[in-house]
Amino acid sequence: MFLEVYAIPLNDYSEEAGVSIRPENRRLVETTGIRIRSSAQYADRAEIVMPNKEILIAVGSYDDLLQRLENASEPIARA
């Protein structure tokens, strides 16, 4: 299963979510092996820790991402 997010490399981070929601930041993240956690640096954002230890800042909070996963009655996407 995949999770569709707008993920921002830390060096491109902006406090304004609208600035970060750009087509080049849109990603499908394979949920196998990822961890989602609250960001220690940004209270309103979640971090997605990839299996390779890359950390993506998501446009959304930890609770937002978990709610999306819980509400998905069917997989968001499949390869």
C-alpha positions as CSV (number, residue, x, y, z in Angstrom):
1,M,0.0,0.0,0.0
2,F,1.1,3.5,-0.7
3,L,0.4,6.8,1.1
4,E,0.1,9.9,-1.1
5,V,1.7,12.9,0.6
6,Y,3.4,16.2,-0.1
7,A,6.9,15.6,1.3
8,I,9.4,18.3,1.6
9,P,13.1,17.9,1.9
10,L,14.2,19.6,5.1
11,N,16.3,22.2,3.2
12,D,13.1,23.3,1.3
13,Y,10.9,23.5,4.3
14,S,8.6,26.4,4.7
15,E,6.3,27.3,7.7
16,E,3.5,27.9,5.2
17,A,2.0,24.7,4.0
18,G,0.8,26.2,0.8
19,V,4.3,27.0,-0.3
20,S,5.3,23.4,0.1
21,I,2.3,21.9,-1.8
22,R,3.9,21.9,-5.2
23,P,3.8,19.1,-7.8
24,E,7.4,18.3,-7.4
25,N,6.8,17.6,-3.7
26,R,4.0,15.1,-4.3
27,R,5.0,11.5,-3.6
28,L,3.6,8.0,-3.3
29,V,5.4,6.5,-0.3
30,E,5.4,2.7,0.0
31,T,4.1,2.1,3.6
32,T,6.1,-1.1,4.1
33,G,9.0,-0.3,6.4
34,I,8.2,3.3,7.0
35,R,7.7,5.0,10.4
36,I,5.5,8.0,10.9
37,R,6.3,10.2,13.9
38,S,5.6,13.7,15.1
39,S,8.2,16.2,14.1
40,A,10.4,17.3,17.0
41,Q,11.1,20.6,15.1
42,Y,7.7,21.5,13.7
43,A,4.6,20.9,15.9
44,D,2.2,20.9,13.1
45,R,4.1,18.5,10.9
46,A,4.8,14.7,10.8
47,E,8.0,13.1,9.7
48,I,8.1,10.0,7.6
49,V,11.2,7.9,8.2
50,M,12.0,5.8,5.1
51,P,13.6,2.4,5.3
52,N,16.9,4.0,4.1
53,K,16.7,6.4,7.1
54,E,15.8,9.4,4.8
55,I,13.4,11.7,6.7
56,L,10.6,13.5,4.9
57,I,8.6,16.3,6.5
58,A,4.9,15.9,5.5
59,V,2.4,18.6,5.0
60,G,0.2,17.4,7.8
61,S,0.5,16.4,11.4
62,Y,1.0,12.9,12.8
63,D,-2.7,12.7,13.6
64,D,-3.6,13.8,10.1
65,L,-1.6,11.0,8.5
66,L,-2.8,8.4,10.9
67,Q,-6.4,9.4,10.3
68,R,-5.9,9.1,6.6
69,L,-4.6,5.6,7.0
70,E,-7.4,4.6,9.4
71,N,-10.1,6.0,7.1
72,A,-8.8,4.2,4.0
73,S,-11.3,1.4,3.6
74,E,-9.3,0.2,0.6
75,P,-5.7,0.7,-0.2
76,I,-4.8,4.2,-1.2
77,A,-2.8,2.8,-4.1
78,R,-1.2,-0.4,-5.2
79,A,1.8,-1.0,-7.4
